[in-house]
């Protein structure tokens, strides 16, 4: 547990998380308030039997792509966060119009309260190397690659566990809320 606290005290990760949260919230608000994307109407209406495994594979693959965003020094992650914020904002807007606030909120919240922070965390991991480089150069601090890699592996383990929990909630609990 102590190592998790240490990881989240790492300044480049904290900065990456702040950047990710701000970008996601701004793009979510744009998606919710402005019609930039095609209608997401029908998103909730598609009642497919999704399994915990299929949801886990889909979502964890997404997180791995975000982590691999390190290769682009976070450029991919900025695009991914913006697109996700726009899509989630637009989806929620159309769902509220179609099914009302309470049904839409509950249906998304049950698994989304884990999924959104996981999206932010995986995106932050992809952005973190760029911020770490800038941070360590500007602070004239030595960069410890071994510790950096250990931090990323611990964060991947956190992503793995909580993505599995979110997939279970989406497959077995979210679907219990009937659309009216």
WOHU-V805537 format. One record per backbone hydrogen bond with DSSP energy under -1.0 kcal/mol. CO is the residue of the C=O (numbers start at 0). NH is the residue of the N-H. If there is no record, write none. Layout:
# WOHU-V805537
co = <CO	CO>
nh = <NH	NH>
This chain:
# WOHU-V805537
co = <0	1	2	3	6	9	10	11	12	13	14	15	16	17	18	19	20	21	22	23	24	25	26	27	28	29	33	39	41	44	45	47	50	51	52	53	54	55	56	57	58	59	60	61	62	63	66	67	68	68	69	71	73	74	75	76	77	78	79	80	81	82	83	84	85	86	87	88	89	90	91	92	93	94	95	99	100	101	102	103	104	105	107	108	110	110	111	113	114	115	116	117	118	119	120	121	122	123	126	127	128	129	130	131	132	133	134	135	143	144	145	146	147	148	149	150	151	152	153	154	155	156	157	158	159	160	161	162	163	164	165	166	167	168	168	172	173>
nh = <4	5	6	7	9	13	14	15	16	17	18	19	20	21	22	23	24	25	26	27	28	29	30	31	32	33	35	42	45	46	47	49	54	55	56	57	58	59	60	61	62	63	64	65	66	67	69	70	71	73	72	74	77	78	79	80	81	82	83	84	85	86	87	88	89	90	91	92	93	94	95	96	97	98	99	103	104	105	106	107	108	109	111	112	113	114	115	117	118	119	120	121	122	123	124	125	126	127	130	131	132	133	134	135	136	137	138	140	147	148	149	150	151	152	153	154	155	156	157	158	159	160	161	162	163	164	165	166	167	168	169	170	171	172	173	175	176>
